[in-house]
Amino acid sequence: MLDRKISVIIIDDHPIVIEGLKSLLNGNPEIDITGTFTTGKEAVLLLKKEYPDIILLDINLPDVNGIDLCREIKTLVPEAKILALSNHTERNIILQMLSNGANGYLLKNISRQELLKAINAVRNGEIYFSSEINEIIAKPTRYELQGVPKLTKREQQVLYLIAEGKTTQEMGDQLNVSPLTIETHRRNLHYKFKVKNAAELIMAATRCKLL
């Protein structure tokens, strides 16, 4: 049991979706919905003053692209966990959201049970995909690995921290090494997984069950 409630804000341009999400979450004693917004601008104003634990973020908003807003939110509130919420199933969009700091990706037909599971997962530092998104990620791509790369203990540590959204400086401070050393480990991970960026790295490592 948590010492305090998990604070959640919802950003979606459809009031009916917001009400639906509220109905899924209301009644859970561990969750407190601290704000709902239909535009990114309204949400940003709140995030300059308050720091929620979880943000349910729609990608299609009337005033800003949710993918760009995701990056802005992570700058304003680095500790917040962002769960992308969308009907988009394009791999490219999923990758962009992860690359911009999202901690998970959910489809809007998600059940109450899976929504709560997702919130708890990202709250504990995990990356979470709804079941349909997992299936999309599992499909072979040109980056599909033939085998599971063998990682050093330090590379595994850096991989975990990348998945948590830590910056190079934060990783260096936590592991007591220089940023240059962290960047070297990043390059090695990209090489071993045959990927080009952090989002692809997380997806590849997830497929290999290393995250």
N, C-alpha and C positions, 0 to 999 in steps of 0.2 A: 504494500500500500504506500502510495506517495505521501510525503509530508504535506504537500499542497496540491491544489488542482492544476491540471494541465490547461494553460490558457490557449485558446484557439481563436483565430480570426478567419473569416471566410471572405474571399474576393471573387465575385462572379457577377456578370452583367445581367443575369436573369434572376429576378426576385424569387421566382418559383423554385429555382434550383437551390437558392439560399435557404428557403423555407424547408425544402426537402432534406438538406444536410442538417439543418437545425433539428428536425424531427428525428433524424437518425442518432444525433448526439445527445439530445435532451434526455434527461433521466439518468445519464451516467454520472455517478457521484464524483468521479475523478476528473471530469472535464468541465471547463467553464468557457462558454463562448463569449469572448470579450469585445467582439466587434464584427459587423458584417458590412461589406462595401460593394457597390456596383461599378465603381471606377477605381483605377489605379491611383489617381491623384488623391482621392479621399483617404485611401489606405496609407499612402506615404505620409500624409500629414499626421496620422495617428502613430505611425512607426517612428516618427521623429521624437515622440514623447513616451511611448510605451513599448514594451518588449515582450511580445507573445512567445510561447514555446513552439507552437505549430501554426503554419499558415497554409490554408487550402486555397490554391491559386489557379484560377481559370486562365487559359491561354488567350482566348478571344475576349478582349475588353474594348469598350467603346473609345477610350482615350489613349491607350497605350498597348503595345504588344506585350503579352504576358511573358514571353521569353526574355524580353529586355527588362521588364519589371522584376523578374526573378533575380537578375544580376544586381539591380538597384537595391532590392530588399536585402540581399546578402551583404551588401556594402553597409547598409544602415543598421542591420541587426544580424551580425555574423553568426550568433548563437542560435538563431531561429531555424527550425527545420521546415522546409518547404515541400509540400506535397502538391505536385502539379495535378490539376483536375481538368480533364478534357475528353472530347469525343474523337480527337485526332489519334490515329494509330500509325501514322507515318514514322518510320524509324528515324528519319532525319530530325523530326521535331522532338522526339524523345531524347535523342542525343544532344540537341541544342539545350534543352531544359536541364539535363544533367550537367552539361558543360558550364552552364550559368549558375550552378549551385543547388539545383533541386535535389532533394533527398529521396524522392520517390515519384512515381507517375501512376495515376489512377484514372480509370475510365468512369464516366458519370453514372454508369449503371451499377456502380459498386453497391454491395450489400452493407447493412449496418455492421455485421460481424467483421467483414473484411476492412471496412473503414476504421473500426476501432483497432484492429490488428495492425493496420498500417501506421496509425498514430503512435501506438506503443512501440512499434519497430523503429521508426525514425527517432522517436524520443530516446531510444537506447543506442542511437548511433548507427543504426543499420540503414541500408538502402532498400526501399520497398517498391515492388511493382505489382499492380493488380494482376490477376491470373491471366487475363487476355494479353496483357503487355509482356508477361513472362513468355508466353507462347511466341509472340512476335520476336522477342530477343533471342529465343532458342533456335529460330530458323537460321540455316547456314548463310553466311555472308562471305565476302572475300577475305574477311578478317578471322573466319572461323579457324580455330586452332586444331592442329592434328593431334596434339597431345598437351598435357598440362605442363607448363614451364616449371623448372626447378628454381625456386627463389631462395636467396640467402635469408637469414633471420632478419637482417636490417631491411632488405627489400620488402619482406612481408610486413614489417612495421610501417614502412613508408606507404605501402599499398593501403593499409588500413586507414592511415591518416589522410591519404588522398580521398578515399571513400567518405571520410567524415567532413570533407570540404576544407581541410586545413590549408593555410598558405605555406609557401616554402619557408618563410621566416618562422611561422608558428611550429612547423615540423622540426626545424633546426633547433629551436629553443627547447622543445619537448624532448628531443633525442640527444640534446647537448652536442650537436655537430654544426658545422658551418652551412650556410645556405648553398654554397658551391657543392658540398658533399650531397646535399639533398637533391640538387639538380642532376648530379651524376647518377644517383639512384633512380630518379625519374626517367632519364634517358635509357638506362638499362632495362627498366620495366617496359617502356614503350617498345624497345627492341625485342625483348623476350616474348611479348604478347603480340608483336607485329601490329601495333596500333599507332595512331597519330596524335591522340590527345587524351585528356583525363576521362572524358565521357566514354570513349571507346575502351579505354583501359578498365573502367569499372564494369562495363558490360561483359568484356572478355573474361575478367576475373570472376564475375558472378557465374558465367556459364561453366567455368572450371571449378566452381564451388570453393573458391579461395576467399570469398567474402560472404 
